[in-house]
């Protein structure tokens, strides 16, 4: 979504849970610069090991470095990081590394990526990497304007890739 509070995390977690209940192996990744999704989970603790963050800075196979931290409630998920990316010395591209290496592992049928509202080169890379993109909006003037601006800035060559949900 191009605007905050539209329900991105709720929908992402709901889709993850639904797919899991339908016997699919799902990995939920919250790809926000500052992660606040864990309030919706039973185990709200963050990844605390400094070794994990040190490995994520330089590795290409990020999934193998973080795999032992994956938790399962209704679906598999990578727990929140203990601080904002920049505070941990991580670039946003760490999410791309995790996604690509998790995809290559073949461990999951679906990888659901829940991203924040910031639209930049890193987010464009995630969108290009995705098989499907769900854009969530509300029926407010500001949300519609933000969504229209987002849509005008993404590659829409494959229109089947995008699904729009009005969550209000």
C-alpha positions as CSV (number, residue, x, y, z in Angstrom):
1,X,0.0,0.0,0.0
2,X,1.1,3.5,-0.6
3,X,-0.5,4.7,2.6
4,X,-0.2,3.5,6.2
5,X,-3.0,1.8,8.1
6,X,-4.7,0.3,5.1
7,X,-4.4,-3.3,6.5
8,X,-1.2,-4.6,4.8
9,X,0.0,-6.6,7.8
10,X,-3.5,-7.9,8.7
11,X,-4.1,-9.1,5.1
12,X,-0.6,-10.5,4.7
13,X,-0.9,-12.5,7.9
14,X,-4.4,-13.6,7.0
15,X,-3.4,-14.8,3.6
16,X,-0.4,-16.6,5.2
17,X,-2.7,-18.4,7.7
18,X,-5.2,-19.3,5.0
19,X,-2.6,-20.8,2.7
20,X,-1.2,-22.8,5.6
21,X,-4.6,-24.1,6.6
22,X,-4.9,-25.3,3.0
23,X,-1.7,-27.4,3.4
24,X,0.7,-25.0,1.8
25,X,4.1,-24.3,3.3
26,X,4.3,-20.5,3.8
27,X,7.0,-18.1,5.0
28,X,5.9,-14.7,6.1
29,X,8.5,-11.9,6.0
30,X,7.9,-8.5,7.3
31,X,10.1,-6.3,5.1
32,X,9.7,-3.0,7.0
33,X,12.5,-0.7,7.9
34,X,11.2,-0.6,11.4
35,X,9.2,-3.7,12.2
36,X,6.1,-3.4,14.5
37,X,4.1,-6.5,13.3
38,X,5.0,-8.7,16.2
39,X,2.2,-7.3,18.4
40,X,-0.1,-9.5,16.4
41,X,1.7,-12.7,17.3
42,X,1.9,-14.8,20.5
43,X,5.7,-14.8,20.6
44,X,6.6,-11.1,20.3
45,X,10.3,-11.4,21.0
46,X,12.8,-10.2,18.5
47,X,15.9,-12.0,17.1
48,X,18.5,-11.1,19.7
49,X,21.7,-12.8,18.5
50,X,24.3,-10.4,17.3
51,X,25.8,-13.2,15.3
52,X,22.7,-13.4,13.1
53,X,22.9,-9.7,12.3
54,X,26.7,-9.9,11.6
55,X,26.1,-12.7,9.1
56,X,23.3,-10.9,7.4
57,X,25.5,-7.9,6.6
58,X,27.9,-9.9,4.4
59,X,26.2,-13.1,3.3
60,X,24.6,-14.0,0.0
61,X,22.7,-17.0,1.4
62,X,20.8,-15.0,4.0
63,X,18.1,-17.6,4.4
64,X,20.5,-20.3,5.7
65,X,21.8,-17.7,8.3
66,X,18.4,-16.9,9.6
67,X,16.6,-20.2,9.0
68,X,17.2,-21.4,12.6
69,X,15.3,-18.4,13.9
70,X,12.1,-19.1,11.9
71,X,9.0,-19.5,14.2
72,X,5.7,-21.1,13.6
73,X,2.3,-20.0,14.9
74,X,-0.4,-20.2,12.3
75,X,2.4,-20.0,9.6
76,X,6.1,-19.8,9.5
77,X,7.6,-16.4,9.9
78,X,10.9,-14.6,10.5
79,X,10.7,-12.9,13.9
80,X,11.2,-9.1,14.0
81,X,14.7,-7.6,14.1
82,X,15.6,-6.1,17.4
83,X,16.0,-2.6,16.0
84,X,15.6,-0.6,12.8
85,X,17.7,-1.8,9.8
86,X,20.1,1.2,9.9
87,X,20.6,0.7,13.7
88,X,21.8,-2.9,12.9
89,X,24.0,-1.9,10.1
90,X,21.8,-3.7,7.6
91,X,20.7,-2.4,4.2
92,X,17.2,-2.9,3.0
93,X,18.6,-5.3,0.3
94,X,18.9,-7.9,3.1
95,X,15.2,-8.7,2.5
96,X,15.9,-9.4,-1.1
97,X,18.8,-11.7,-0.1
98,X,16.6,-13.6,2.3
99,X,13.7,-13.9,-0.2
100,X,15.9,-15.1,-3.0
101,X,17.8,-17.6,-1.0
102,X,14.6,-18.9,0.7
103,X,13.0,-19.2,-2.7
104,X,16.0,-21.2,-4.0
105,X,15.8,-23.5,-0.9
106,X,12.5,-24.9,-2.1
107,X,11.3,-25.1,1.5
108,X,8.2,-23.0,0.9
109,X,5.3,-23.0,-1.5
110,X,4.7,-19.3,-0.9
111,X,6.8,-16.5,0.5
112,X,4.5,-13.6,1.6
113,X,6.4,-10.3,1.9
114,X,4.7,-7.5,3.8
115,X,6.4,-4.2,3.0
116,X,6.1,-0.7,4.5
117,X,4.7,2.3,2.6
118,X,8.1,3.7,1.5
119,X,8.5,3.5,-2.3
120,X,12.1,3.6,-3.4
121,X,14.5,1.6,-5.5
122,X,14.7,-1.3,-2.9
123,X,10.9,-1.6,-2.9
124,X,10.8,-1.5,-6.7
125,X,13.3,-4.4,-6.6
126,X,11.0,-6.4,-4.3
127,X,8.0,-5.7,-6.6
128,X,10.0,-6.9,-9.6
129,X,11.1,-10.0,-7.8
130,X,7.5,-11.0,-6.8
131,X,5.3,-13.4,-8.7
132,X,2.2,-11.5,-7.5
133,X,1.8,-8.1,-5.9
134,X,-1.3,-7.3,-3.8
135,X,-1.8,-3.6,-3.4
136,X,-4.1,-2.6,-0.5
137,X,-5.9,0.7,-0.4
138,X,-8.7,2.4,1.4
139,X,-11.5,4.6,0.0
140,X,-10.1,7.9,1.2
141,X,-8.9,10.7,-1.0
142,X,-5.4,10.5,0.3
143,X,-5.2,6.7,-0.1
144,X,-6.5,6.8,-3.6
145,X,-4.1,9.5,-4.6
146,X,-1.2,7.7,-3.0
147,X,-2.2,4.4,-4.8
148,X,-2.5,6.2,-8.1
149,X,1.0,7.7,-7.6
150,X,2.4,4.2,-6.7
151,X,0.8,2.6,-9.7
152,X,2.2,5.3,-12.0
153,X,5.7,4.5,-10.8
154,X,5.7,0.7,-11.1
155,X,6.4,-1.5,-14.1
156,X,2.9,-2.7,-15.1
157,X,4.0,-4.7,-18.2
158,X,2.5,-7.8,-16.6
159,X,-0.9,-6.6,-15.4
160,X,-1.8,-10.2,-14.2
161,X,0.9,-9.7,-11.6
162,X,-1.1,-7.1,-9.6
163,X,-4.2,-7.6,-7.4
164,X,-5.9,-4.6,-5.9
165,X,-7.9,-4.8,-2.6
166,X,-10.0,-2.0,-1.2
167,X,-9.8,-2.7,2.5
168,X,-12.5,-0.3,3.6
